[in-house]
Amino acid sequence: MANQYPSVSNENRQLAKHRGDKTYTSGTPCKLCGSYEKYVSSMGCVPCNIARNRPKLDVLIAARKAPAYNPEKRRRNLLRHGYNISVPQYEALLAEQHGCCAICGTDACATGRHFAVDHDHTTGRIRGLLCVNCNQGIGKFKEQTDIMKRAIEYLTRERL
């Protein structure tokens, strides 16, 4: 069957193309689904194209879903990429410290997590493993020993 409204359909397509639209209303219905909505670029039927590509889309969506959270894998990657050490190296360092924080000597982190890898932010050299409180304490003092010495002097001076 020939297009009954060739100029209307073509004008709609040209207007849509000029406006930057992706679809336009055609003058003739689709032979398969009866829809008048067509793509500007290919002049293909929108609903038929969506239905035809739906299985492919479902596969793409399934592939994009994030993998299940794996805390051990995350820890292994953090140690490797953040500090350039492996889990066995971390465990050996912890054994050297007798399973305790290098500063305060606690054997368990207050948060229940693993000890933090303390490192020099300039050189990247690992200094030891610290509990969360000691690690954050050093961070609050900006790793500046002169400020830490003044804090020690402040804490040890006689009070009024």
C-alpha positions in Angstrom: 0.0 0.0 0.0 1.4 3.4 -1.0 1.8 6.2 1.5 -1.5 8.2 1.5 0.2 11.3 3.0 3.7 11.4 1.5 4.3 15.1 2.0 3.0 15.1 5.6 5.2 12.2 6.6 8.3 13.7 4.9 7.6 17.2 6.4 7.3 15.7 9.9 10.5 13.9 9.4 12.3 17.0 8.1 11.0 19.1 11.0 12.0 16.5 13.5 15.4 16.3 11.9 15.8 20.1 12.0 14.8 20.2 15.7 17.2 17.4 16.6 14.4 15.0 17.6 15.1 11.3 17.4 11.6 10.3 16.4 8.7 11.7 14.4 5.1 10.8 13.6 4.7 9.1 10.3 1.7 9.4 7.9 1.5 5.6 7.6 1.2 2.9 10.3 3.7 0.2 10.7 2.7 -3.1 9.0 3.6 -5.2 12.0 2.4 -3.2 15.0 0.4 -0.3 13.6 2.4 2.4 15.3 3.0 5.8 13.6 6.2 6.6 15.5 9.4 6.2 13.5 13.0 7.0 13.9 14.3 10.1 12.1 17.6 8.5 11.2 16.5 5.1 9.9 12.7 5.7 9.4 12.3 2.4 11.3 9.3 1.8 13.6 10.2 2.7 17.2 8.1 0.0 19.1 9.2 -2.8 16.7 12.9 -1.7 17.0 12.6 -1.7 20.8 10.9 -5.1 20.9 13.6 -6.5 18.5 16.5 -5.2 20.6 15.0 -6.0 24.0 16.8 -9.3 24.4 20.1 -7.7 23.6 19.4 -4.9 26.0 18.6 -7.4 28.8 21.9 -9.1 28.2 23.7 -5.7 28.4 22.0 -4.7 31.6 22.8 -8.0 33.2 26.4 -7.6 32.2 26.6 -4.1 33.7 25.4 -5.2 37.2 28.1 -4.9 39.8 29.6 -8.1 41.1 28.8 -9.2 44.6 30.8 -7.3 47.3 33.8 -9.2 48.4 35.6 -7.6 51.4 38.7 -9.8 51.2 39.2 -9.0 47.5 38.7 -5.3 48.3 41.3 -5.5 51.1 43.7 -7.4 48.9 43.4 -4.7 46.1 43.7 -1.9 48.6 47.0 -3.3 50.0 48.4 -4.0 46.5 47.4 -0.8 44.8 47.5 1.6 47.8 50.6 0.4 49.6 52.3 -2.0 47.2 52.2 -5.0 49.6 50.5 -8.3 49.6 48.3 -9.8 52.3 51.1 -12.2 53.5 53.4 -9.1 53.8 50.8 -7.3 55.8 50.4 -10.4 58.1 54.2 -10.6 58.5 54.4 -7.0 59.5 51.6 -7.6 62.0 53.5 -10.6 63.4 56.7 -8.4 63.8 54.5 -6.0 65.9 53.2 -9.0 67.9 49.7 -8.4 66.6 49.5 -5.0 68.2 49.3 -1.3 67.2 52.8 0.1 66.7 52.1 3.1 68.9 49.6 2.2 71.7 50.0 -1.6 71.7 46.3 -2.4 71.5 45.7 -5.8 70.0 42.3 -4.9 68.5 41.2 -1.9 66.5 38.3 0.0 68.1 36.2 -0.3 64.9 36.8 -4.1 64.6 38.6 -3.6 61.3 42.1 -4.5 60.3 45.0 -2.2 61.5 45.7 0.7 59.1 48.9 0.7 57.1 50.8 3.8 58.2 53.0 5.2 55.5 55.0 8.3 54.7 52.9 10.3 52.3 55.9 11.8 50.7 58.0 8.7 50.1 55.4 6.0 50.3 57.5 4.1 52.8 55.5 1.9 55.2 56.2 2.7 58.9 54.0 0.2 60.5 50.4 -0.9 61.3 48.3 1.3 63.6 44.9 1.2 65.2 42.3 3.6 63.9 42.8 6.0 66.9 46.6 6.3 66.5 46.3 6.5 62.7 43.8 9.4 62.9 45.8 11.0 65.7 48.9 11.2 63.4 46.7 12.5 60.6 45.3 15.2 62.8 48.8 16.4 63.6 49.5 16.4 59.8 52.5 14.0 60.4 54.5 17.0 61.7 56.8 15.9 64.5 57.3 19.4 65.8 53.6 19.8 66.4 53.5 16.4 68.1 56.4 17.4 70.4 54.5 20.6 71.4 51.5 18.5 72.2 53.5 16.2 74.4 55.0 19.2 76.2 51.5 20.6 76.7 50.2 17.3 78.1 53.2 16.8 80.5 53.5 20.4 81.9 52.2 21.1 85.4 48.6 22.1 85.6 47.4 25.1 87.7 
